[in-house]
Amino acid sequence: MNFNCYGLFLNPMRSSNSKLPLKNPHDSQLRVLYLDGSMKFGGAVKSLSLMLSALKNVSPIIITCQDKEIIDKWFNKFRVFRFKRFFSYVSRNRLEHWLRMNISSSFTSRLILLSFSLFSKIESMIITIRVICIAKYFKIDLMHLNTGFKTLNGLSAARILKIPCVVHLRGFFLGNRKTIVRTMHQAAKVIGVSNAVSKSVYQYGMVNDKIITVYDSVDMVAFEKAVIERLKTRHEVGLKESDVATGIFGRIVPWKGQLEFTYAALQAIKVNQKIKVVIVGDESDGLEDYFNKIKDVIYRSGYQDHFILTGYKEDVEELFAAMDIVVHASIEPEPFGMVVIEAMAASKPVIATNAGGPSEIINSMVEGILVPPGDIKEMTAAILELVNDSAKRESMGRRGHAKVRTQYTNQIISSKIEKVYQDLMCHTMRETQA
């Protein structure tokens, strides 16, 4: 394929590895095209970056919708193509909100949304063409969709190119549309980030041997370095050495349970005044009202001096190290729970809700304490149990750290991903020769 003929489609956003050659028949490196459709920074981007950093026998090329700043930080070692989407789910949500606030005519609103859908389909077709052009030019062996079945039309592109496609499912599969259920069978392999996620695909008829669970990884080096800065970080945040810091990390959205955690923390503070609560995160996806409600509960409680709101933080390793206890309070099943293994990597005991991924990671009363989702009373009791027993906190923290080192490091997880690729390519080769 002539590169110049496809200049419109092959213009990389960033290419720190610009000397990457075309596929050599004798090249032992597998050419994998990674598609990431996430619009904002989160666990999907972080997990992909960590995974790629430890792959030994893969030459990766990445297509992402992330901004330049995120690309420069997390994918600076790789060839990256940025697809800026104008008609995404984020822009549609904003449009729907604007219509509700400003347009009284339901007919006008439907007409505008119909136009949005039409332009979205046109944009989708263009994206498919670009993916195909990039894959053909670099002679890609395999495609890996980092954010589910619908990621940048990767399944359609892989089917046209007749190359295998791996779908990394980072959330529960809700097959409420027949087209999605039918499309999912085009995947050569589905990687669920927990057994709970894998089961959510299996129940819609996916062949069992097409599904495998591979947990996400954590950068142990970064967390072990952060421990050195613990006292400095605590001072910067406003924590005294005598404070028992109880932190919650993540996007501040209702299903993450920060409000329930706030109620539980307030009940615990009334019993033990040593507790300081650290909320790391900010409003996300326009849900400012939810965060405002949490702030209102805090300020009306009379215990606002016990709370520290850090706002959004991209680098959280130091903050994890500064905590004494980490709480993961999701009121709905969590697909995996990156916060859980990050806290364990920082040698912190974790209080988590017993649904989805965290229940697979934590052995209750060993590395932490599991509580029922949304149960404020049980969460309060768990917080007080750990606040009042420093030996138990340290013991759980050590066990959690040891577990992460043996099960969730970059090297361990990346080797499992490479095994998936190798098995898939061998199977594809046998089918081709048959």
N, C-alpha and C positions, 0 to 999 in steps of 0.2 A: 504494500500500500504506500502511496506517495504521501509523505508527511505534509508537504505544502498544500496539497489538495484538501487537507482536513485541518488547516490552520485554525479555523474558527472553533473546532472542537478539541484541538490538542494544545491549547494554550495554558501551560501550567501556572497556578497561582504562586507556587513556590517550589523550587527544585534545587535543594542543596546537594543533590546527587545527580547533577545534570549530565554526567558522563555515562549514565546507565545505557549499555548497548542493547541492541535488539537480541532476541533469543538465539543463543548458539546451540546447535544440535547436541553438542558435547557438554553443555552447561548442566551441572548437577543441581543447581538452584531451581526450585520451583517458583514460577512466576505467578503470583497471586494478586488479584485486583480486589482491594478492600473498599467497600461502599459504606459510607456512614451518612445517614440522613438526618441525624439529630441537629436541631436548629440552635440549641444552647449548650454550653458546656455542662457536662455531667458525668455520671459513672460510665456511660458508653464510650465516650472519648478517652477517658482516663484508662479504662480497662484495655481498650485497643492499643493505646500507646505502650502500656506496660507489657502487653503480650508481644507486640512487635519487637520490643527492645531485647527480648530473649530468644526469638526464633533464630535457629542456626542455619537452616537449609532452605530459606525462603527469601526471594527478592520481592519485596512488597511495593506496590503502587497504590496510592490512596486517592479516593474521590470523597470529598467531604463538603458539607454545607456550613462548616464553622467559619468564624471570622479569622482574619489574618493573624491577630494576636494569639489566638488559640493554636492555629497551625504552627506559628513560629515556636511556640513553647513545647507543644506535645508531639509534633511530627517533623521537627526540624532536620532530622537525619534522613528523611525519605522524600521520594518524588511525590508531590501532592498536586492534585487538581481540585480547585474550588468551584463548586456549582452554587451560585447564589440563586436562591429560590424566591420568586416574587409571590407565588400563589401557594403558599404552604398552609398547614393546619394552624400555624400561629397567626398568619395574616388573616385567615378566614375567621378565627375566633375574635380577633380585633374588629373585623368588619361587622360580624354579627352583633357585637357589643355596641358598636357605633350606630348601627341601624336601629337597635332597640331604643337607644337614647335620643335619636334624631329624626327617624322616619316613622310617621304614624300609619302610612298606607302599607298594608300587608302585601298588596299587589306589587308596589314599587320595590319592597324589600325582596320579594321572591324573584323579581326580574333581575335585580342587582346580583343576588346570590347565584342565579342561573348563569349570568354572564361570567361571574367569578369561576364557576365550575367549568365553563367552556374554555376560558383562558388557561385554567389549570390543566385541562387535558392536552391542550396544545403545548404547554410548557413541558408536560410529562413526555410527550412524543419527542420533543427536542432532546430532553435528557436521555432518553433511551438511545437515540442516535449517537449522542456524544459518548455514552458508555461503550457502545459497540465499537466506535472508531478507536477509542483509547485501547480497548481490549485487543482489537485486531492489530493495531500498530505495534504494540509491545508483545504480541504473541502470548497472551495470557493463557496459563494452563488451567486456572481454577479461579472462581469468583467467590468472595466471602462477603455476605451481607451482614454488617455489624449491628443493624438496628431493626431486625425483623423481616418478615416476608415481603413487605411493600417497599423496602429500601431502594429508592431511586430506580425502580423498575428493573432491578438486577435480575430477577428470575426470568423475565421476558427476554432481556438481552442475552443471558446465558443460554436460553433455549434456542434463540436464533443462531448463536455462535456454536452451539452444540458442545459446550464445555460444562463440566459439573459445577454446581452452585451449592455452597454451604450457607445455611441461614443461622445466624447467631441470635437466639431469642432471649432478650433481656427483660421481657415482661410476660405476663400471662397471656396466652393466646385466646382471644375471644372471637371464635369463628361464627359471628352472627350474620355473615353474608356468604351466600353460596359461592360467589366468585372467588372469595378469599380462600375458602375451604378447598375449592377445586384447584386453585393456583398453588397451594402449599405442597401438593403432591409432586410438583415439578422440582422441589429441592432434593438434591442428592443426599444431603445430610442436614439434620437439625441439631444444633447445640443449644441445650437449655442451661441456664446459669444456676439452676437448682433442680432437684428431683420434682419439686412442685411445679415448676415451669414445664419441664419435660412431660409430665403427666397431662398438663393442660392441652398439649398438642396431640398426645396419644388418643385422647377421648374423642377426637374428631376424625379418627380413622387413619392417621398416619401409621405406616408400617413400623413396627416396633424397632427393627434393626436399623432404621434410618435415624433414630433418636439417640442421642448420648448426652449425658450431663457432664459438663466441665465447669467447675466453679471459677469465679474471677480470682485475680491475684492481687497481691499487695507488694509495694516496694519496701522490703525490709530494711534496706540500707538507709533510706530516707528517715524512717521512723526511729531507727537506732541512733542516728545522728541527732535527731530532735531531742532525745532524752537528755543530752548534754546541756541543752538550753532551757531545761525545765524551770529552774528558779528565775531566770531572766524573763522568760515568757510570762510566768505567773505575775511577776512584778509589773510588766508592761500592761497586762490585762486588768490589773487591779486586785489581784488575789494575795492574801497574806499566807504565810506558811501554816498558820493554824487553821485556815479555812479548809473545809472538805468540799472541793470543787466537783459539782455534778453537772456534766455537760450533755447537750443534745446537739447533733450536727445534721444539716441537710436542708433541702428546699423547704420553705415554710408554706406548706399547703395542707389542707384539712386532713387528708388521709395519712399524713406523716405523724399526726398526733401530738404536735407541739402544745396544743391547748390542753389536752388531757395531762400531758407531762407537767405543764405549768400548775394545774390544779393539784396534782400529786406532790409536786415540789413544795408548794405553799403549805400543804398539810404537814409535810416533813419538817419544814422550817419552824413551824409552831412548836414542834417537839424538841428540835435541836438547832440552836441558833448558830452553830458552826457551819451550817450548810450555805454554800454560795452556788448559785445556779448560773451557768453560762449557756446562752443560746447562740449557736453559730449558724448564721444563714440570714436570708432576707426574703422578702416577698418574691414570688416567682409566678410567671404566666399571668400577671395582672391581678393576682389575688391579694391585693393590698388590704382589703377589708378584714381578711382572716388575721393577718399580722397585727392590724390595729386592735382587733378584739383581744388578742393575747396581751398586747401592751396595756390595754385598758384594765384587764384583770390584774395585771401586775401592779399598776399604779394605784388602783383602788384598794389593794390588799393591805397597804401599810407596810409591806415588806420589800418595797422596791429597791432598797439598799442591798438586798441579798441577790439581786439579779444583775447580770452583765450581758448586754446584747452587743455582740461584736459586729453584726452585719455580715455581708457576704465575704467569704475568704476562700480564695482558690487554693492556697497552700495551707493545709490544715495540720500537718504533721506536728508542728510545735504546740499547737493548741491541744491536740490529743495528749501529748506528753505532759501538758500542764494540768490535766484533769486527774481526779482521784477515782471517779466513777463516770462511765458513759452510759447513757440511756438511749435506746432505740424504741420509739413509742408508736410505731405504725398501727393504726386501728383497722387497717385492711391487710390481707396477706402481702408480705414483701417478697418480690421475685427472688432477690438474693440478699442484699443488705451489705453493701460495701463498707458502710460505717462500722459494722460489727467486726469484720476482720481487721480494719484499720485500728480500732480501739484495742483489739487483742495484740496486734503488732506493737502497739505502744505500751503493752503490759498493763492494760486497764481491765478491771472486771466490767462486764456488760450486763445491764438489765435490758432485756428485749422481749417483745411480745411474741407469743408462741404460735406463730402462723407463717407459713412460707419458708423462705430461705433461712432466717435466723434459727428456727427450730432444728434445722439440719446441721448448723454450724456449732451451736452451743449445747453442751451437756449441762442441764440445769444443776446448780450447786457445785459445778466443777470449774467451768470457765466464767460462769456468770449465773444469772437468775432469769428464768423465763416466767412471764406473767401473761394472763389472758388479755387479748386486745381490748383496749378501752376501759380496762378495770383500774380505776383510779385508786381504789382502796388497796389492791394488791401491789400496785406500783409504789405507793407510799410506803407500804411495809417493807418492800425490797430495798428501797432507798435507805430507810432507817437501819435496816439490818446491816448494810454495808458501811454506812456512815459510822455506826457504833462499833465496828469491828475491823480495825486496820489490818490485823493479821489475816483475816479472811480476804480482804481486798488484795493484799499482796500475794497471797497464795493463788487466788483465781487469776490474777494478772500474769503470774509466772506460767501457769498452765496454759493460758490462752496464747501467750507469746510462743511457747514451745509448740503448740498445735499449729500455729500459722507457719512456723519455720519448717515443719514437716509436711504440710499439706497445701499451702496457699502462696508460695513464693513464685516470682516470675518464671524461674527456670522450670519448676515442676509443672505449672499450668501450661506454659508454652510447649513443653515436650509432649503433653497430651494433645494439644492442638495439632502439632506436627504429625503425631500418630494418626489422627483423623484424616489429615491430608494424604498421608502415605497409603493408608488402607483404601481410601477412595480412589486414588489414582491407579492403584494396582487393580482394583475392581473394574474401573473404566477401561483399562488396557486389556483385561481379559475379555470384556464384552466386545471390544473393537476387533480383537483377533478371532473371536468365535464366528 
